[in-house]
Amino acid sequence: MLTNARDLTGWSLLHRKLMPGLGARWLSLCETPDLDIVPQRFPAVRTVRFFGGLELGLLHLGFSACCLPVRAGLIRSLLPAAGWFLKIANLLQNLGTDRGGMLVEVTGIDADGQSVTGQWSLHAEAGDGPNVPILPVLALIRRMLGGQENMRGAIDCAGLLKLDDIEHEFLDSG
């Protein structure tokens, strides 16, 4: 069993997953701050993985193949090719849609020693996906303006909001 996603290279662990509201998508391991934050906040957590995917399987599998020389240590980085990747993505963008999504799965052991899994998902329509990350900020600003929150400075924001607070912003943004 893998104990730390940091022991793996990005864009590895390629697999296909059914995304609620979006169908099956290819996903690969990505590096995010969650890999540091989740174990700090929940010390009992042994494995944290974050997967990302591109809507077009052709782009995802192509990029995954381009990552092979980096993972093999033959080249250091794909950064010099970023401009080419963007041009290719722009050429193929009309083959995709304006729909995106997110799936969060948590597995663990409950108090009775039984395996449990929880899942939360979201899909965004009409190009709204890039706006989703700002919704917690809007909810926090709303709480601050309402006098319910007075935290200042850079802090780990996990636990400051309830899901209902963020969902309220979905309704207001429509």
HELIX and SHEET records of a PDB file:
HELIX    1   1 ALA A    5  ASP A    7  5                                   3    
HELIX    2   2 ASP A   34  ARG A   41  1                                   8    
HELIX    3   3 GLY A   57  ARG A   71  1                                  15    
HELIX    4   4 LEU A   79  ALA A   81  5                                   3    
HELIX    5   5 ALA A   82  LEU A   92  1                                  11    
HELIX    6   6 GLN A   93  LEU A   95  5                                   3    
HELIX    7   7 GLY A  129  ILE A  134  5                                   6    
HELIX    8   8 LEU A  135  LEU A  145  1                                  11    
HELIX    9   9 LEU A  163  SER A  173  1                                  11    
SHEET    1   A 3 HIS A  15  MET A  19  0                                        
SHEET    2   A 3 GLY A  23  LEU A  29 -1                                        
SHEET    3   A 3 PHE A  51  GLY A  52 -1                                        
SHEET    1   B 2 GLY A 100  ILE A 109  0                                        
SHEET    2   B 2 SER A 115  ALA A 124 -1                                        
END                                                                             
